[in-house]
Amino acid sequence: MKYKIVRTDKADEQLREIIFYIAEDSGSIDIALNYLDKVETATNNLEDFPMSGSISRYSILRKQGYRVLIVERHLIFYIADDNKGMVIIYAIVDGRREYRNLV
C-alpha cells in the first residue's frame, strides 16, 4: 500500500524559507532547486517506506509518534498514520538549531 504524503502549511512555509535561503546564500537557483529535489525525493520515498525515518530522541516527540528523516543538515518531522494510509509532514528544520519548540 502506498501512503499519501501531506505537508502541513507550516512545513510548506519552512521548506520555502530553506529553499529561498539556499538560493540567496549560494547565489544559485540551481543549487536551491537541486536541494528541493533531494527533499522531495526523500519525502516521496515515505510513500512506500513510511517507517524509514528514525524515532525522535526527544521523549515528548517520541510519545507523540514523530519520526525524523534526515536530508543533509535538515530534519523532517513526520507522523505515519497507518489507519489513514497517510504520512503527515509537520516540520522541516535545520538540525543545527534547537528544534523541540519548532515542531
N, C-alpha and C positions, 0 to 999 in steps of 0.2 A: 504494500500500500504506500502510495506517495502522500506525504504530508503537504499541506498547503502552508506556504510561508507568508506571514503577515508581519509588517513592521508598524509599530506604533508611530504616531505623529512625532513624538519625542525622538525616537530612534532615527526617523527620516531627517529631522532637523539636525541632529548630531552628525549624521553622515554627510549632509550637505555642508556643514561647517568644516568638517575634516577635509573634504574634497576642495573646498574653496581655499582653505589654509594651505594645503599642499600645492595648489596651483600658484598661489601668491608667493609662498616661500621658495618654491623651486623655479618660479618664472616659466613654468611649462604646463600647459593644459594637458599635454600628452601624458606626462608623469602622473598628474592627478587622475586622469581617466584610466590609466593602467592600474592605479591603486583601487579605483572604484571597481574595476573588473575583478580584482583579487577578492575584494569584499563580497561582491555579488556571487562569484563562483563559490566561495566558502559558505555563504548562507544558502545558496541553491543546493549545495550538497546535503543540507539538512532535510531536504525533501525525502531523500532515500535513507539517510542515516541520522535521524533526529537525536540520537543519544551520543553522537560523536564528540560533542563538547564535553569538557571536564566539569566536574561538580565544583561549585564555588568553595573557596577555602573559608569564607566567612559563614559562620553558622546561621546567621539570620537569613542570608540569601539561600543557603543550602536547604534550610527548613521550608522556604517558600518554593523550592523546586527549581531554582535558577541553575542553568548550566552556562558555561563560558566557552566561547570559541575564540581562539587567538589568531589574529591576522596581523603579522609583523608586530607593531607595537600597540595595536588596538585590541580591546577586549569587547566581544559581542555577547551581551547577556540575553538569554532567551529561556523560554519555558516550552517544553514539548507537551502538548495536551493530547494524550492517546485517545481519549474519548471523542474528541472532535477531529482528530487527524490533522492538527494544526501545530505549527511552530510559530510562537509569537516572539518577535524580537523587540525587547524593551529598551535597550540602550546600547550605544556604540561609543566607547570612551577610550581615551589614551591610558594605557596601562601604567604609565609612569605617574599618573595623578592618583590622588586618594579618591576612590570611586564609590565607596559604600553609599554615600549620600546622593549619588547621581542616578542610581538605579531606581 
